[in-house]
Amino acid sequence: MAPRPTWQGYLRLSLVSCPVALHTATSRSSDVSFNMLHKETHNRIRMIPTDPETGPVDRADIVKGYEIEKGRYVVVTDEEIRNVRLETTRTIDIERFVDESEIDRLYWNDPYFLAPDGDMAIEAYSVIREAMEGAGKVALARVVMHQRERVLALEPRDRGILAYTIRSNKEVRDPKDVFGHIPKAHADPKMVAIAEKIIEQLEGPFDPAEFNDRYEDALRKLITEKEKHHGRIAKVEEPKEAEVIDLMEALRRSLGEGGGSRRKATPARKAPAKTSAARKPAAKKRA
């Protein structure tokens, strides 16, 4: 069963349009959330708005304010906010087609499924979808959703269209603000070569089922155990911090090219000359 649509309106390509519905492509229903309870009664706690000087405040006396500097606010009313809201056009109007590679990954935001809204919309919807698939481009469109104008990136997916909200330029920080202090000096080529081999060993397909949120799983297990046993649960051991070792040594251990553990296994006493000579070919073969 399809989830309840987040938005309903029309998809328009020039003079061709059709009714569509926008559904969220992800869900947070599996997240573990907690309620605040009283320690003794287990009643839900009510949050009461409070003025630090006068005490509890009636909700009718609360207004919205924008802080322009520390302690100074510009107060606006709900009517003033309504007057500047964008008109809800109920139309996803395609404005441009671009290559997917032209949109920086930083700008991709939340995914949605854009589906035809009713049987009468399927023909026009299919025409637009197949034309987009043939062009191999991503469509850029604007939509007013939740009182805000958003840019959507549309691309064919299976028999439908996948839509992503695109962040505005003001939302994305300049990477130089964080990466600017990193020097331009190149890393040791030998270390890079070993790291590349490690990457080759770890190559494989992406299976979303392998990447569950282990913290959420642990929380659910904790809740189940507490409900089952009605008592305390033993504290889970915290993971040990990683051992700080030589970088080259760490790379070699990761690749399996003879590490510290192998050298520790070597006997301390000197082996007889005959035995040493007999073992030389084997050592060379391992290398």
N, C-alpha and C positions, 0 to 999 in steps of 0.2 A: 504493500500500500504506500502510495506516494505521500511524503510529508505535506503538511499544510503550507501553501505558498507564502513566501515572505512579501511578494509584490506581484500584482497583476496589472497588465496593460497591453501595449501593442509593440511589436517589433516591426521597424520600418526600414526598408532599403529603397531609397528614392520614392517611387510611387507605389511600391508593393508593400503591403502591411498585413499583419495577422495577429490575432489575440495570443498572448503568451503569459506564462506564469513562471516566476523565479522562485526556485526552491534552494534552501541551503544545502550544500553538498557535504557538510561535515556536521557532527553532532557532539555535544558536550554532556549528553545524558549519562554517559558512563563514568563521569568524574565523581569522585567521592567528595561530598560537601558536608560540613558540620554545622549544627545549630548551637547557639549559645544558650545554656541552661543554668538554672540555679543549682548550686552544689547539693543542696539537701532535698528540695522538692522536685527537681528535674523539670520545672515549668520553663517554658520559653521566655527568654528575657526580652522585654520591650525597650527599645531605644527611645528615650525621651529627649527632644531638642531642648538644649539648655543654654542660656546666656550666662557667661562667666560672672557677670555682675548681678543680674536680677533673678537668676534661677530658671526654672522650667518656662518654656515659651509655647504659646498656642500656635499651631501651624498656620492659622490665618494671619499671624503677625510676622511671618517669614517672607522676605523678599529676596530677589536675585541681585547679586552684586559682582562686578568685575574689578579685581584688584589692579590698579594702575601703578601703584607703588606701595611699599610696606605700610599697611594701616590705612590706605586711602582707596576708596571704592567708588565706582560709578554704578548707581542703582538703576535697574531697568525693570519695567513692568512686563507682565505676560502679554498685554496688548501690543506694546512696542515691539516685542519679539515676533509676534504673529505678523505684524506689518512688514517685516523685512524677510519673511520666509519666501522661498522660491515657489512659484506656482507649480503644482504637481501636474505635469503634462500627461502622465500615464503613457508615455511613449519612449521606447528605447530607439533612438534615432541614430542609425549608423552613419558616421561622418567620414571615416577614412579606413583604408586597408594598409597594413604594414607587415613586414616580415617579423616573425616571432623573435628572432635574434636581435631586433632593434630595441626591444623592451628589456631594460636592465632588470635582473631578478629582484633587485631591491624594491622595485615598484609593484610587483605582484602581491596581491593581498588575499582576501577571502574568496574561496571558490563557490560557485552556485551552478545549479542545473537550470537551463532555460528550456522549457518545454512548451509545446502548443497547448493552448487553453481551449479544449473542445475539439470535436471531430471536424468542424467546419474550418478550423485553422490549419489542419495538417497539410493540405495541398500547398498553400503559399509558404508555410514554414519549411516544407521539404525542398521547395524550389530555392529558397534563400540558403538553406544548409548545404545543399549539393553544389550550388554555385560557389560558396565559400570554400568547400572542400576541393573543388577543381582549381580554384585560384591558388590554393596553398598559402593563403594569407590569414592574418588575424585582424578581425574587425574591431575598430574603436568606436564606442558610442557613449552617449551621455544619458543619465537617468537621474531623476529626483527620487530619493528613497530615504525615509526617516527624516524628512525636512532638510536633507542635504543633497547637493548635487555631486554625483560620483561619475567617474569614468569607468566604463566596462570594456574589457577585452574579451571578444567572443571567438571561439574556435570550435569546429565540428568535433564531436566525441560520440562514438558508436552511432546510434540513430538520432542523436540529439545534438545540442549545443552546450558547451561548457563556457560559463561566464566567470571572469575574475574581476573583482573590483581592483582598480589601479590607484595606488597612493599618489597624492599630489606632490609636487616638487618641494613644498614646504615641509612635508612630513618626513622626507628622506634626508638624513644627515650626510655631510660630505665625508667620505672614507678617509680623507687626509687628516681630519681632526683626530682620528684614532690611530691610523697607520703611519702618519707623517714622521714619527720619531724613529721608525725602523730604518737602519742604515741600508745603503744600496749595495754593500759588499756582498759578493757571492759566497755561497756555502762551499765547503770542501767537496770537490768533485767525487772523491772516493766515497764519502759518506752519502752523497746524493745517489750514486750508482747503487749502493746497497739498499737505500730507501726505495729506489725504483723497483728492485727485485722483490722487496717485501710487498710492495703494492701489487705486483704481478701475482704473487702467491695468494693475496687476499681478494683478487677479482672474483666476481660472481654476480648472479642476477639479484634484482631487488624484489624481496618478498615482504610486503607490509606485515604479514602475520608474525614475522620473526622479530619485529620491533615494537613489542608491547611496552606500555609504561610500567616498569617494574615497581616503581613507587606506589602507583595506584593498586597494583596487584597485592603488594605487601599490606597496604592499608585495609583492603577488603579481607585479606586473610586474618589480620589482627582483629577486625570487627567480628568476623565469623567465630574465631576462637574465643573471644571474650563472651559472645552471646552463648556459645556452647558450654563453656566451663563456668560461667558466672564468677570469675575470679581474676586474679592477676596473671599476666602473661610475662614470661621471662623476657628480660631485655635483650634485644637483638644486638649481637656484636657489631661494632662499627668496623668498616673495612680499614685495613692497615694502609698507611700512607706509602706511596711508591718509594722504593729505595733509590737514592741518588747515586748513580754510577756514571762512569765515563761514557760519553755519547757514542763514540765508535764502538765501545764494548757492548752497549745496549743494542746498537744496530746489528752487530754480528750475532748477538744472542737471538734477536728477533728472526734473523734469517736462518739461524741454525748452523753458522759457520764456525763452530768451535768456540765456546764461551768459557767464562771463569769456572763453571761447574766441571767442565771436562778437564781443565788443567788441575783442579783440586783433586780429581780422581787419580792423577798420575802419581805412582809411588815415589816417595822422597828418596829412597836408596837408589844408588846407581846400579843399573842393570848390567849383567855380564856382556862382554863385547859380542859373543856369539848370538845371544838372544836379541841384542840390539840390532845386529845386522839382519837377523831373520825377520825382524818386524818392520824394517825400513820399507819394503814394497807395500805392505798393508797401509802404513801411514801415508805413503805417497798417493795410494789409491783413494783414501778418504779425502785428502785434499782435493 
